[in-house]
């Protein structure tokens, strides 16, 4: 692997499967301890082109961007999986732009953590990733906290990679549906309150007992229901498992 990527590779033994956020935090801490100025989050199901990293880092430095994301293609097809993103205000969560509308680097509202270039100083200001999420919405939460702190996210279309989307857990598997349902509630409860929070909870409850009873298989639907139940319970235990807002390089 080290010969393929062309730089030193360090493997960190993780004593537990704490999910995407916990695994990312291990690497972030190690990189900051080594004095790295830039930290790259990249899933193991991404495939990089020879110039992807140079373009992503080069544009970030040139434009003084602190968080940047590349264009992401479905692996093997060339179709766009991510070309900028936004918050889904209708039902909560996030949406990907899947059309190639943006030719130049520009701010965007959301990006998945399957590939994010982040300046180390960002973690001093907003902390690490929230490990409550395990998988899904950990990236939404991190980007939202950055946005609230006045740190814009930029989409860099000149940097391109492909993603074997859903290869680890399966995009429509019961496990995926469980975490998506649970974590949407956790995310909404953390970042919203009052009428909009209740609106998102209500809309997704209606989806669960409405459209999804006809469009999901039984195992998927039961996983969704369990996720909704567990998400609701987790919202009653505010603050459990949240990473401190400030972190040191050590």
RODO-70336 format. One line per 8 residues: their letters; for each residue x, y, z of N, C-alpha, C. Coordinates in Angstrom, 3 decimals. Example, Ala and Ser with C-alpha at 12.3 -4.5 7.8 and 13.67 -1.06 7.14 Angstrom:
! RODO-70336
AS	13.190 -5.690 7.800 12.300 -4.500 7.800 13.200 -3.300 7.800 | 12.850 -2.250 7.080 13.670 -1.060 7.140 12.900 0.030 7.870
! end
This chain:
! RODO-70336
XXXXXXXX	0.835 -1.210 0.000 0.000 0.000 0.000 0.867 1.257 0.000 | 1.936 1.281 0.834 2.774 2.474 0.907 3.416 2.785 -0.434 | 3.771 1.737 -1.193 4.376 1.970 -2.507 3.347 2.538 -3.473 | 2.089 2.150 -3.319 1.051 2.616 -4.229 0.721 4.088 -3.995 | 0.613 4.506 -2.745 0.215 5.885 -2.467 1.393 6.846 -2.463 | 2.604 6.325 -2.281 3.779 7.174 -2.381 4.116 7.967 -1.138 | 3.488 7.669 -0.015 3.863 8.328 1.234 3.770 7.321 2.379 | 4.355 7.703 3.513 4.420 6.794 4.658 3.015 6.437 5.143
XXXXXXXX	2.793 5.177 5.384 1.494 4.692 5.835 1.618 4.140 7.251 | 0.748 4.596 8.141 0.756 4.133 9.527 -0.604 3.515 9.833 | -0.595 2.302 10.343 -1.833 1.643 10.747 -1.992 1.771 12.256 | -3.172 2.181 12.691 -3.462 2.345 14.116 -4.438 1.251 14.528 | -4.039 0.434 15.487 -4.918 -0.635 15.957 -6.058 -0.035 16.787 | -7.271 -0.318 16.371 -8.451 0.149 17.100 -8.986 -1.006 17.938 | -9.117 -0.796 19.226 -9.518 -1.874 20.129 -11.014 -2.146 20.123 | -11.772 -1.313 19.416 -13.221 -1.537 19.331 -13.742 -0.982 18.021
XXXXXXXX	-14.874 -1.472 17.607 -15.531 -0.933 16.417 -16.471 0.174 16.864 | -15.927 1.386 16.915 -16.721 2.512 17.379 -17.401 3.281 16.264 | -17.293 2.788 15.023 -17.951 3.450 13.911 -17.052 4.442 13.195 | -17.618 5.097 12.185 -16.865 6.022 11.343 -16.289 7.188 12.146 | -17.117 7.822 12.971 -16.658 9.003 13.701 -15.523 8.654 14.658 | -15.644 7.539 15.372 -14.598 7.153 16.321 -13.303 6.807 15.597 | -13.412 6.107 14.449 -12.231 5.787 13.663 -11.563 7.041 13.106 | -12.372 7.962 12.619 -11.817 9.230 12.126 -11.118 10.002 13.247
XXXXXXXX	-11.710 9.985 14.435 -11.102 10.713 15.550 -9.738 10.141 15.928 | -9.577 8.824 15.838 -8.275 8.218 16.096 -7.223 8.795 15.152 | -7.566 8.829 13.868 -6.631 9.350 12.877 -6.382 10.839 13.029 | -7.429 11.592 13.349 -7.285 13.048 13.526 -6.344 13.347 14.680 | -6.527 12.648 15.789 -5.648 12.873 16.943 -4.193 12.556 16.602 | -3.986 11.428 15.895 -2.621 11.028 15.539 -1.986 12.050 14.598 | -2.751 12.541 13.623 -2.222 13.520 12.673 -1.887 14.831 13.365 | -2.731 15.264 14.265 -2.475 16.511 14.989 -1.280 16.375 15.920
XXXXXXXX	-1.121 15.208 16.515 0.042 14.957 17.368 1.340 15.029 16.564 | 1.273 14.609 15.297 2.439 14.662 14.412 2.658 16.055 13.819 | 1.763 16.991 14.132 1.929 18.362 13.663 1.422 18.619 12.260 | 0.541 17.780 11.756 0.018 17.966 10.393 -0.856 19.220 10.322 | -0.645 20.013 9.285 -1.466 21.214 9.085 -2.778 20.890 8.402 | -2.774 19.890 7.528 -3.979 19.476 6.820 -4.272 18.018 7.151 | -5.553 17.713 7.333 -5.977 16.356 7.659 -7.027 15.931 6.643 | -6.793 14.774 6.040 -7.689 14.254 5.010 -8.476 13.078 5.564
XXXXXXXX	-9.799 13.174 5.517 -10.655 12.037 5.835 -11.017 11.349 4.527 | -10.780 10.047 4.460 -11.057 9.320 3.220 -11.479 7.895 3.545 | -12.648 7.491 3.069 -13.112 6.124 3.285 -12.267 5.123 2.507 | -12.307 3.876 2.952 -11.536 2.838 2.260 -12.242 2.315 1.010 | -13.419 2.849 0.711 -14.110 2.440 -0.519 -14.099 3.555 -1.564 | -13.092 4.442 -1.479 -12.903 5.476 -2.490 -11.718 5.119 -3.373 | -11.788 5.531 -4.623 -10.706 5.284 -5.586 -10.247 6.634 -6.117 | -8.949 6.907 -5.947 -8.401 8.222 -6.274 -7.716 8.212 -7.631
XXXXXXXX	-7.799 9.360 -8.319 -7.043 9.564 -9.543 -5.671 10.151 -9.185 | -4.688 10.069 -10.079 -3.333 10.528 -9.732 -3.249 11.976 -9.261 | -4.132 12.850 -9.762 -4.025 14.269 -9.407 -5.080 14.718 -8.394 | -5.860 13.794 -7.842 -6.958 14.177 -6.948 -6.453 14.949 -5.736 | -5.486 14.390 -5.045 -4.996 15.019 -3.821 -4.341 16.370 -4.107 | -3.529 16.433 -5.157 -2.841 17.687 -5.490 -3.850 18.782 -5.810 | -4.902 18.453 -6.546 -5.912 19.451 -6.898 -6.729 19.891 -5.675 | -7.086 18.933 -4.837 -7.881 19.266 -3.655 -7.094 20.149 -2.698
XXXXXXXX	-5.858 19.781 -2.425 -5.033 20.567 -1.523 -4.633 21.897 -2.158 | -4.263 21.858 -3.446 -3.828 23.078 -4.119 -4.897 24.141 -4.145 | -6.121 23.771 -4.483 -7.225 24.743 -4.519 -7.563 25.243 -3.116 | -7.453 24.360 -2.125 -7.750 24.764 -0.746 -6.757 25.816 -0.267 | -5.486 25.588 -0.543 -4.453 26.551 -0.137 -4.597 27.854 -0.915 | -4.812 27.748 -2.221 -4.926 28.929 -3.075 -6.069 29.830 -2.633 | -7.182 29.244 -2.278 -8.385 30.016 -1.946 -8.557 30.213 -0.440 | -7.579 29.769 0.333 -7.608 29.891 1.794 -8.878 29.258 2.371
XXXXXXXX	-9.174 28.069 1.870 -10.330 27.301 2.309 -9.902 26.395 3.468 | -10.762 26.251 4.474 -10.421 25.423 5.637 -11.041 24.024 5.581 | -12.143 23.868 4.859 -12.756 22.552 4.668 -13.155 22.438 3.202 | -12.739 21.358 2.539 -13.016 21.215 1.111 -13.390 19.776 0.787 | -14.234 19.634 -0.230 -14.668 18.317 -0.698 -14.552 18.257 -2.221 | -14.208 17.100 -2.776 -14.076 16.962 -4.233 -15.390 16.546 -4.891 | -15.355 16.488 -6.208 -16.440 15.849 -6.949 -16.288 14.334 -6.775 | -17.408 13.652 -6.543 -17.354 12.210 -6.298 -18.254 11.494 -7.296
XXXXXXXX	-17.692 10.495 -7.974 -18.416 9.704 -8.968 -18.783 8.337 -8.409 | -19.870 7.762 -8.921 -20.143 6.353 -8.668 -19.021 5.540 -9.299 | -18.425 4.655 -8.547 -17.305 3.886 -9.074 -17.761 2.965 -10.207 | -17.026 3.017 -11.291 -17.291 2.118 -12.413 -18.280 2.636 -13.432 | -18.970 3.748 -13.119 -19.980 4.246 -14.063 -19.655 5.631 -14.594 | -18.934 6.434 -13.825 -18.656 7.807 -14.214 -19.786 8.767 -13.907 | -20.929 8.270 -13.408 -22.033 9.147 -13.040 -21.720 9.854 -11.731 | -22.274 11.043 -11.583 -21.973 11.859 -10.411 -22.766 11.387 -9.192
XXXXXXXX	-22.067 11.161 -8.091 -22.675 10.833 -6.802 -22.783 12.077 -5.923 | -21.762 12.967 -6.040 -21.762 14.199 -5.251 -21.098 15.312 -6.039 | -21.804 16.424 -6.214 -21.242 17.622 -6.845 -21.754 18.848 -6.104 | -21.511 18.873 -4.800 -22.074 19.887 -3.920 -23.287 19.320 -3.197 | -23.667 19.962 -2.113 -24.805 19.447 -1.343 -25.502 20.560 -0.582 | -26.657 20.213 -0.033 -27.418 21.215 0.724 -28.238 20.530 1.809 | -28.708 21.339 2.755 -29.595 20.825 3.792 -30.984 20.582 3.210 | -31.600 19.489 3.601 -32.952 19.179 3.169 -33.931 19.732 4.206
XXXXXXXX	-34.390 20.938 3.969 -35.236 21.595 4.954 -36.657 21.043 4.975 | -37.050 20.297 3.957 -38.404 19.758 3.883 -38.622 18.610 4.853 | -37.613 17.721 4.973 -37.786 16.578 5.874 -36.584 16.359 6.780 | -35.647 17.324 6.805 -34.450 17.168 7.620 -33.376 16.421 6.837 | -32.150 16.406 7.358 -31.079 15.692 6.677 -30.423 16.520 5.585 | -29.839 15.810 4.624 -29.053 16.464 3.575 -29.368 15.873 2.202 | -28.967 16.597 1.164 -29.149 16.153 -0.209 -27.867 16.381 -0.999 | -27.574 15.467 -1.923 -26.463 15.627 -2.849 -26.955 16.255 -4.144
XXXXXXXX	-26.144 17.121 -4.732 -26.364 17.543 -6.110 -25.692 16.512 -7.006 | -26.426 15.945 -7.939 -25.903 14.877 -8.788 -25.742 15.306 -10.240 | -25.750 16.615 -10.464 -25.521 17.135 -11.808 -24.309 18.056 -11.794 | -23.615 18.128 -12.911 -22.350 18.854 -12.999 -22.596 20.324 -13.332 | -23.263 21.047 -12.427 -23.616 22.440 -12.671 -22.488 23.406 -12.331 | -21.646 23.024 -11.390 -20.641 23.940 -10.865 -19.284 23.650 -11.489 | -18.734 24.607 -12.258 -17.443 24.415 -12.924 -16.276 24.932 -12.101 | -16.531 25.880 -11.207 -15.471 26.488 -10.404 -15.691 26.196 -8.925
XXXXXXXX	-14.629 26.209 -8.129 -14.778 26.034 -6.687 -15.733 27.061 -6.097 | -16.567 26.617 -5.167 -17.549 27.517 -4.566 -18.016 26.953 -3.235 | -18.508 27.826 -2.345 -19.056 27.333 -1.079 -20.274 26.439 -1.320 | -20.471 25.467 -0.453 -21.635 24.589 -0.515 -22.049 24.264 0.908 | -23.246 23.739 1.091 -23.771 23.557 2.449 -23.362 22.244 3.093 | -23.128 21.211 2.278 -22.911 19.880 2.867 -21.969 19.057 2.004 | -21.201 18.174 2.641 -20.381 17.183 1.943 -20.254 15.951 2.827 | -20.182 14.773 2.233 -19.993 13.557 3.030 -18.544 13.425 3.482
XXXXXXXX	-18.348 12.734 4.597 -16.986 12.595 5.122 -16.213 11.473 4.448 | -16.763 10.863 3.396 -15.981 9.856 2.668 -14.758 10.496 2.028 | -14.765 11.834 1.857 -13.563 12.569 1.474 -13.721 14.032 1.871 | -12.962 14.430 2.870 -12.955 15.827 3.319 -11.516 16.235 3.615 | -11.102 17.380 3.089 -9.815 17.984 3.408 -10.069 19.076 4.442 | -9.438 18.951 5.629 -9.736 19.849 6.746 -8.441 20.415 7.315 | -8.392 21.733 7.466 -7.236 22.348 8.111 -7.276 22.022 9.601 | -6.106 21.737 10.173 -6.034 21.290 11.562 -6.644 22.295 12.533
XXXXXXXX	-6.578 23.577 12.210 -7.100 24.603 13.113 -8.606 24.499 13.312 | -9.292 23.865 12.375 -10.748 23.713 12.499 -11.099 22.946 13.771 | -10.315 21.926 14.083 -10.618 21.093 15.250 -10.407 21.856 16.557 | -9.522 22.857 16.546 -9.359 23.705 17.728 -10.619 24.512 17.990 | -11.338 24.816 16.939 -12.496 25.704 17.050 -13.807 24.965 17.280 | -13.946 23.757 16.728 -15.243 23.080 16.862 -15.145 21.683 17.470 | -13.946 21.195 17.742 -13.816 19.872 18.324 -13.749 18.769 17.277 | -13.770 17.534 17.750 -13.695 16.365 16.881 -15.092 15.955 16.420
XXXXXXXX	-15.192 14.762 15.867 -16.472 14.266 15.374 -17.257 13.638 16.527 | -18.553 13.793 16.492 -19.439 13.279 17.538 -19.608 11.776 17.337 | -19.137 10.974 18.294 -19.121 9.517 18.145 -20.465 8.862 18.427 | -21.464 9.633 18.824 -22.801 9.050 19.019 -23.378 8.485 17.723 | -22.942 9.015 16.582 -23.614 8.677 15.322 -23.218 7.306 14.775 | -22.038 6.820 15.098 -21.507 5.542 14.616 -21.296 5.572 13.107 | -22.362 5.683 12.338 -22.284 5.830 10.887 -23.502 6.631 10.421 | -23.306 7.503 9.454 -24.333 8.408 8.923 -24.610 9.576 9.881
XXXXXXXX	-24.644 10.745 9.318 -24.924 12.016 9.989 -23.768 12.525 10.845 | -22.701 11.729 11.009 -21.517 12.264 11.679 -20.919 13.407 10.855 | -20.962 13.260 9.517 -20.461 14.322 8.641 -21.396 15.525 8.647 | -22.700 15.283 8.606 -23.666 16.385 8.653 -23.471 17.214 9.919 | -23.286 16.533 11.026 -23.095 17.200 12.303 -21.815 18.038 12.293 | -20.726 17.470 11.780 -19.447 18.178 11.772 -19.515 19.426 10.885 | -20.089 19.270 9.687 -20.213 20.404 8.766 -21.128 21.472 9.351 | -22.194 21.050 10.012 -23.120 22.017 10.612 -22.432 22.819 11.723
XXXXXXXX	-21.649 22.142 12.551 -20.925 22.835 13.609 -19.904 23.815 13.028 | -19.254 23.412 11.940 -18.307 24.320 11.278 -19.035 25.544 10.738 | -20.164 25.318 10.086 -20.945 26.422 9.534 -21.390 27.380 10.631 | -21.842 26.834 11.751 -22.283 27.669 12.868 -21.131 28.492 13.438 | -19.902 27.969 13.283 -18.719 28.678 13.772 -18.140 29.627 12.733 | -18.813 29.772 11.599 -18.361 30.681 10.562 -17.273 30.107 9.662 | -17.176 28.770 9.589 -16.179 28.111 8.740 -16.896 27.528 7.525 | -16.764 28.135 6.353 -17.491 27.629 5.185 -16.858 26.370 4.611
XXXXXXXX	-17.701 25.541 4.049 -17.282 24.356 3.308 -17.239 24.713 1.828 | -16.183 24.263 1.129 -16.070 24.520 -0.303 -16.097 23.224 -1.087 | -16.763 23.283 -2.231 -16.770 22.184 -3.202 -15.738 22.491 -4.269 | -14.814 21.532 -4.514 -13.722 21.707 -5.479 -13.930 20.731 -6.642 | -14.593 21.142 -7.721 -14.911 20.208 -8.812 -13.699 19.731 -9.598 | -12.574 20.460 -9.514 -11.374 20.043 -10.251 -10.763 18.764 -9.657 | -11.022 18.505 -8.394 -10.557 17.282 -7.741 -11.654 16.230 -7.842 | -11.321 15.057 -8.368 -12.337 14.032 -8.646 -11.861 12.684 -8.110
XXXXXXXX	-12.795 11.941 -7.521 -12.535 10.547 -7.161 -13.821 9.762 -7.344 | -13.734 8.444 -7.206 -14.934 7.613 -7.312 -15.165 6.888 -5.996 | -16.399 6.499 -5.777 -16.823 5.944 -4.493 -17.632 4.675 -4.733 | -17.221 3.611 -4.071 -17.985 2.352 -4.129 -19.105 2.457 -3.105 | -20.064 3.287 -3.406 -21.104 3.695 -2.463 -21.891 2.493 -1.945 | -22.001 2.419 -0.591 -22.770 1.351 0.031 -22.057 0.029 0.131 | -20.763 -0.025 -0.205 -20.077 -1.316 -0.238 -19.831 -1.879 1.155 | -19.740 -1.025 2.166 -19.436 -1.519 3.505 -20.665 -1.987 4.265
XXXXXXXX	-21.780 -1.283 4.111 -22.962 -1.614 4.898 -24.189 -1.853 4.015 | -24.121 -1.426 2.751 -25.258 -1.599 1.854 -26.214 -0.435 1.970 | -26.392 0.291 0.893 -27.144 1.545 0.952 -28.590 1.362 1.386 | -29.201 0.210 1.089 -30.599 -0.014 1.463 -30.744 -1.188 2.423 | -29.659 -1.602 3.059 -29.708 -2.732 3.991 -30.459 -2.334 5.257 | -30.967 -3.312 6.015 -31.597 -2.980 7.292 -30.672 -2.203 8.229 | -29.372 -2.541 8.234 -28.431 -1.819 9.099 -28.357 -0.348 8.702 | -28.282 -0.089 7.395 -28.227 1.298 6.928 -29.504 2.040 7.299
XXXXXXXX	-30.654 1.403 7.117 -31.916 2.060 7.425 -32.061 2.330 8.915 | -31.532 1.436 9.732 -31.569 1.659 11.186 -30.804 2.931 11.552 | -29.542 3.026 11.091 -28.717 4.166 11.479 -29.200 5.466 10.863 | -29.701 5.414 9.635 -30.242 6.622 9.016 -31.442 7.149 9.798 | -32.338 6.251 10.197 -33.532 6.667 10.935 -33.169 7.189 12.318 | -32.301 6.463 13.008 -31.899 6.876 14.355 -31.178 8.214 14.328 | -30.210 8.326 13.450 -29.315 9.479 13.504 -29.943 10.760 12.971 | -30.954 10.634 12.113 -31.668 11.840 11.698 -32.307 12.509 12.911
XXXXXXXX	-32.869 11.703 13.820 -33.478 12.273 15.023 -32.419 12.867 15.950 | -31.304 12.141 16.116 -30.231 12.633 16.986 -29.685 13.968 16.459 | -29.449 14.018 15.141 -28.929 15.240 14.518 -29.925 16.394 14.667 | -31.192 16.125 14.380 -32.214 17.172 14.437 -32.369 17.693 15.856 | -32.381 16.796 16.830 -32.533 17.208 18.216 -31.348 18.053 18.684 | -30.147 17.731 18.180 -28.945 18.453 18.591 -28.887 19.856 18.002 | -29.375 20.023 16.776 -29.168 21.287 16.075 -30.436 22.126 15.914 | -31.574 21.594 16.300 -32.822 22.346 16.155 -33.658 22.208 17.423
XXXXXXXX	-34.610 23.074 17.559 -35.513 23.027 18.705 -36.878 23.557 18.285 | -37.817 23.441 19.184 -39.128 24.038 18.963 -39.901 23.438 17.807 | -40.570 24.305 17.050 -41.503 23.869 16.016 -40.814 23.074 14.910 | -39.622 23.520 14.470 -38.982 22.808 13.361 -38.530 21.408 13.786 | -37.996 21.278 14.982 -37.628 19.957 15.492 -38.838 19.035 15.487 | -39.949 19.497 16.023 -41.152 18.677 16.082 -41.681 18.365 14.682 | -41.530 19.333 13.774 -41.958 19.122 12.392 -41.175 17.980 11.744 | -39.847 17.994 11.879 -39.017 16.945 11.275 -39.360 15.583 11.868
XXXXXXXX	-39.514 15.517 13.190 -39.882 14.258 13.822 -41.218 13.761 13.278 | -42.180 14.670 13.162 -43.509 14.283 12.691 -43.513 13.816 11.246 | -42.813 14.538 10.368 -42.747 14.157 8.957 -42.142 12.767 8.794 | -41.078 12.495 9.519 -40.418 11.197 9.377 -41.211 10.074 10.030 | -41.989 10.386 11.039 -42.891 9.387 11.609 -43.995 9.052 10.607 | -44.516 10.065 9.920 -45.528 9.827 8.889 -44.963 9.010 7.729 | -43.717 9.306 7.330 -43.077 8.520 6.274 -42.936 7.064 6.685 | -42.559 6.852 7.943 -42.356 5.485 8.431 -43.639 4.676 8.353
XXXXXXXX	-44.744 5.249 8.816 -46.002 4.507 8.853 -46.877 4.771 7.620 | -46.336 5.534 6.665 -47.063 5.782 5.423 -46.374 5.137 4.241 | -45.618 5.917 3.497 -44.998 5.456 2.252 -44.109 4.239 2.459 | -43.323 4.237 3.557 -42.347 3.166 3.725 -42.973 1.809 4.029 | -44.206 1.781 4.500 -44.868 0.487 4.700 -45.130 -0.207 3.374 | -45.153 0.566 2.278 -45.396 -0.005 0.955 -44.118 -0.150 0.133 | -43.130 0.690 0.392 -41.929 0.699 -0.452 -40.758 -0.080 0.146 | -40.774 -0.335 1.443 -39.683 -1.071 2.095 -40.075 -2.529 2.313
XXXXXXXX	-39.086 -3.391 2.244 -39.299 -4.768 2.664 -39.441 -4.803 4.186 | -39.980 -5.915 4.678 -40.303 -5.982 6.105 -39.069 -5.750 6.986 | -37.942 -6.367 6.637 -36.733 -6.208 7.455 -36.246 -4.763 7.457 | -36.346 -4.109 6.299 -35.953 -2.702 6.227 -36.876 -1.842 7.083 | -38.171 -2.095 6.967 -39.142 -1.288 7.696 -38.983 -1.463 9.200 | -38.787 -2.711 9.642 -38.599 -2.964 11.072 -37.324 -2.298 11.581 | -36.278 -2.294 10.737 -35.029 -1.621 11.121 -35.248 -0.119 11.244 | -36.017 0.447 10.321 -36.364 1.877 10.385 -37.117 2.194 11.672
XXXXXXXX	-38.082 1.363 11.976 -38.893 1.592 13.181 -38.034 1.505 14.440 | -37.144 0.519 14.486 -36.256 0.378 15.631 -35.313 1.573 15.733 | -34.827 2.045 14.569 -33.960 3.217 14.563 -34.679 4.452 15.070 | -35.928 4.630 14.642 -36.717 5.778 15.103 -36.918 5.694 16.610 | -37.243 4.508 17.101 -37.456 4.334 18.547 -36.184 4.628 19.336 | -35.057 4.074 18.868 -33.799 4.277 19.587 -33.320 5.724 19.481 | -33.576 6.356 18.327 -33.215 7.759 18.173 -33.996 8.636 19.132 | -35.276 8.349 19.251 -36.116 9.103 20.182 -35.608 8.933 21.612
XXXXXXXX	-35.261 7.695 21.982 -34.750 7.441 23.330 -33.422 8.170 23.556 | -32.567 8.190 22.529 -31.268 8.847 22.668 -31.427 10.354 22.833 | -32.446 10.910 22.209 -32.689 12.349 22.331 -33.065 12.740 23.759 | -33.575 11.772 24.520 -33.925 12.052 25.908 -32.700 12.015 26.817 | -31.568 11.494 26.258 -30.322 11.425 27.030 -29.321 12.399 26.416 | -29.648 13.647 26.379 -28.821 14.662 25.723 -27.423 14.684 26.332 | -26.417 14.790 25.421 -25.042 14.939 25.876 -24.276 13.648 26.015 | -24.939 12.483 25.904 -24.252 11.209 26.078 -23.329 10.953 24.888
XXXXXXXX	-22.054 10.758 25.142 -21.113 10.378 24.092 -20.623 11.501 23.214 | -20.928 12.744 23.536 -20.520 13.852 22.682 -19.058 14.195 22.937 | -18.309 14.379 21.864 -16.909 14.760 21.968 -16.820 16.209 22.455 | -15.912 16.522 23.374 -15.779 17.915 23.847 -15.599 18.879 22.683 | -16.104 20.078 22.843 -16.051 21.068 21.774 -14.634 21.544 21.481 | -13.753 21.503 22.461 -12.371 21.932 22.249 -11.439 20.751 22.475 | -10.446 20.635 21.622 -9.496 19.548 21.758 -8.077 20.100 21.649 | -7.147 19.438 22.310 -5.752 19.837 22.222 -5.045 18.955 21.216
XX	-3.871 19.378 20.785 -3.105 18.594 19.809 -2.612 17.287 20.406 | -2.521 17.192 21.695 -2.090 15.967 22.349 -3.230 15.005 22.509
! end
